[in-house]
Amino acid sequence: MQEATEESVSTRDRQFGLADESSKTPHVHISFPSFERILVAYDGMQMSKKALSYAAYISKISNSEMVVINIVKANRGLNNVLPITIRVNLQGKEEEQIEAAESHQGVLISNILREIIEEMKTACMASGVKAKIIFEIRKGDPADEIISLSNLMHFDLIVMGSRRIASRLEGIGSTTRKVATTSKIPLLIVQKQQRYKDEW
């Protein structure tokens, strides 16, 4: 008799929408992020080297391709060849392959460009990158160039360093803030660690 009563109560609760929600088994679809290609902003400063370390770790565990973009100041020795794409094997087993802008295919690497490449290679190896990597060297506004490249190539993540300590969006650097508010690609901002509990 008691079972019949409990059954009728349960039927009535379902009829009037009073059933206990905790008794339902929700169907939750969990989708884990996939990182096939990561874009890292590098400017030679300490925070960008730290950002390289984060990107190198993510790239290693996800077996993803890394693209490092470096925006240099205008230089008469580089103006005719930038933007330029350089594919490098950091294990040194292959020569660098260069894809220069527009009609500058097969461009010779100048001393200035060679110094930039060597600095980027050193920073990448120090960050733990050991595989093939792509260097994008460009000139212009850093935020605009990062956004432009992210529109040309498919990226699953952008990693940038910010010299500002503040965690609020208004407190991060102008370049990082512009990318964060413009790009629709997930953005990892690597900031300087706080020295004090209440430090912004």
C-alpha positions as CSV (number, residue, x, y, z in Angstrom):
1,M,0.0,0.0,0.0
2,Q,2.8,2.3,0.9
3,E,4.6,1.6,-2.4
4,A,1.4,2.5,-4.3
5,T,1.2,5.8,-2.4
6,E,4.8,6.7,-3.1
7,E,4.3,5.8,-6.8
8,S,1.2,8.0,-7.1
9,V,3.1,10.9,-5.4
10,S,6.0,10.5,-7.8
11,T,3.6,10.4,-10.7
12,R,1.8,13.5,-9.4
13,D,5.1,15.4,-8.8
14,R,6.2,14.7,-12.4
15,Q,2.9,15.8,-13.7
16,F,3.0,19.1,-12.0
17,G,6.8,19.6,-12.4
18,L,7.6,19.0,-8.7
19,A,10.0,16.1,-9.2
20,D,13.3,16.5,-7.4
21,E,15.9,17.9,-9.9
22,S,18.7,16.1,-8.1
23,S,17.2,12.7,-9.1
24,K,17.6,13.6,-12.8
25,T,20.8,12.7,-14.6
26,P,21.8,15.7,-16.6
27,H,23.6,15.1,-19.9
28,V,26.7,17.2,-19.8
29,H,28.9,17.4,-22.9
30,I,32.5,18.1,-22.0
31,S,34.8,19.4,-24.7
32,F,38.5,19.6,-24.0
33,P,40.5,22.3,-25.8
34,S,42.7,21.3,-28.6
35,F,45.9,23.2,-29.4
36,E,47.2,22.5,-32.9
37,R,48.9,25.8,-33.4
38,I,49.9,28.4,-30.9
39,L,50.9,32.0,-31.5
40,V,53.4,33.6,-29.2
41,A,54.3,37.3,-29.1
42,Y,58.0,38.0,-28.5
43,D,59.7,41.3,-28.1
44,G,62.9,40.3,-26.3
45,M,61.7,41.5,-22.9
46,Q,61.7,39.3,-19.9
47,M,57.9,38.8,-19.8
48,S,57.8,37.7,-23.5
49,K,60.5,35.1,-22.6
50,K,58.3,33.9,-19.8
51,A,55.4,33.7,-22.2
52,L,57.6,31.6,-24.5
53,S,58.1,29.2,-21.6
54,Y,54.3,28.8,-21.1
55,A,53.7,28.3,-24.8
56,A,56.6,25.8,-25.0
57,Y,55.0,23.7,-22.2
58,I,51.5,23.8,-23.7
59,S,53.0,22.9,-27.1
60,K,54.9,20.0,-25.7
61,I,52.0,18.4,-23.9
62,S,49.6,19.0,-26.8
63,N,52.1,18.3,-29.6
64,S,51.2,21.6,-31.2
65,E,53.0,23.8,-33.7
66,M,54.4,27.1,-32.4
67,V,54.6,30.3,-34.3
68,V,56.6,33.2,-32.7
69,I,55.9,36.7,-33.9
70,N,58.4,39.5,-33.4
71,I,57.6,43.0,-34.4
72,V,60.7,45.1,-35.0
73,K,61.2,48.8,-35.3
74,A,61.5,50.3,-38.8
75,N,64.9,49.7,-40.2
76,R,66.1,50.6,-43.7
77,G,68.0,47.3,-43.8
78,L,64.9,45.3,-43.2
79,N,62.1,47.4,-44.8
80,N,62.4,45.7,-48.2
81,V,62.1,42.1,-46.9
82,L,59.5,42.4,-44.0
83,P,57.2,40.7,-43.3
84,I,59.2,37.5,-43.5
85,T,58.4,33.9,-42.4
86,I,61.3,31.7,-41.3
87,R,60.9,28.0,-40.6
88,V,63.6,26.7,-38.2
89,N,64.5,23.4,-36.8
90,L,65.9,24.1,-33.3
91,Q,67.7,20.7,-33.3
92,G,69.9,22.0,-36.1
93,K,69.2,19.1,-38.4
94,E,67.8,21.3,-41.2
95,E,68.6,24.6,-42.8
96,E,66.2,27.5,-42.3
97,Q,63.6,27.9,-44.9
98,I,62.6,31.5,-45.7
99,E,59.4,32.8,-47.2
100,A,59.8,36.6,-47.7
101,A,57.1,39.1,-48.5
102,E,55.7,39.5,-52.0
103,S,58.5,39.4,-54.6
104,H,61.3,39.0,-52.2
105,Q,61.4,35.2,-52.3
106,G,64.9,33.7,-51.8
107,V,66.1,36.8,-49.9
108,L,69.5,36.7,-48.4
109,I,69.6,37.0,-44.6
110,S,71.3,40.3,-43.7
111,N,73.4,40.6,-40.5
112,I,70.6,42.5,-38.8
113,L,68.1,39.8,-39.6
114,R,70.5,37.1,-38.6
115,E,70.9,38.7,-35.2
116,I,67.2,38.8,-34.7
117,I,66.8,35.2,-35.7
118,E,69.7,34.0,-33.4
119,E,68.2,35.9,-30.5
120,M,64.8,34.3,-31.1
121,K,66.3,30.9,-31.4
122,T,68.3,31.3,-28.2
123,A,65.2,32.5,-26.3
124,C,63.1,29.6,-27.6
125,M,65.7,27.0,-26.7
126,A,66.1,28.5,-23.2
127,S,62.3,28.2,-22.9
128,G,62.4,24.5,-23.6
129,V,61.4,24.5,-27.3
130,K,63.1,21.7,-29.0
131,A,61.2,21.1,-32.2
132,K,60.5,22.8,-35.5
133,I,59.2,26.3,-35.1
134,I,58.0,29.2,-37.3
135,F,59.3,32.8,-36.8
136,E,57.2,35.6,-38.2
137,I,59.2,38.9,-38.2
138,R,57.2,42.0,-39.0
139,K,57.2,45.7,-38.7
140,G,54.4,48.1,-37.6
141,D,52.1,48.3,-34.7
142,P,52.5,45.2,-32.5
143,A,48.8,44.7,-31.7
144,D,47.8,45.2,-35.4
145,E,50.4,42.8,-36.6
146,I,49.4,40.1,-34.1
147,I,45.8,40.5,-35.0
148,S,46.6,40.5,-38.7
149,L,48.6,37.3,-38.5
150,S,45.9,35.6,-36.4
151,N,43.4,36.4,-39.1
152,L,45.7,34.9,-41.8
153,M,46.5,31.7,-40.0
154,H,44.4,29.5,-37.8
155,F,45.5,29.6,-34.1
156,D,43.9,27.8,-31.1
157,L,45.7,30.0,-28.6
158,I,47.6,33.3,-28.4
159,V,50.2,33.7,-25.6
160,M,51.4,37.1,-24.6
161,G,53.4,38.6,-21.8
162,S,52.3,41.8,-20.0
163,R,54.7,43.9,-18.0
164,R,51.9,45.4,-16.0
165,I,51.2,43.7,-12.7
166,A,47.5,44.6,-12.5
167,S,45.1,41.7,-13.1
168,R,42.2,43.9,-14.3
169,L,41.8,44.4,-18.0
170,E,42.4,48.1,-17.7
171,G,45.7,47.5,-16.1
172,I,47.4,45.4,-18.7
173,G,49.6,46.8,-21.4
174,S,48.0,48.6,-24.4
175,T,49.2,46.0,-26.9
176,T,47.8,43.0,-24.9
177,R,44.6,44.9,-24.1
178,K,44.0,45.7,-27.8
179,V,44.5,42.0,-28.8
180,A,42.3,40.9,-26.0
181,T,39.4,43.1,-27.0
182,T,39.8,42.5,-30.8
183,S,40.7,38.9,-31.3
184,K,38.2,36.1,-30.8
185,I,41.0,33.5,-30.2
186,P,41.6,32.4,-26.6
187,L,44.3,34.5,-25.1
188,L,46.7,33.5,-22.3
189,I,48.3,36.6,-20.6
190,V,51.5,35.9,-18.7
191,Q,52.0,38.6,-16.1
192,K,54.7,39.5,-13.6
193,Q,54.2,37.7,-10.3
194,Q,53.1,39.9,-7.5
195,R,55.7,40.5,-4.8
196,Y,53.1,41.6,-2.2
197,K,49.6,40.3,-1.5
198,D,47.9,43.6,-2.3
199,E,50.1,44.6,-5.2
200,W,48.4,45.4,-8.5
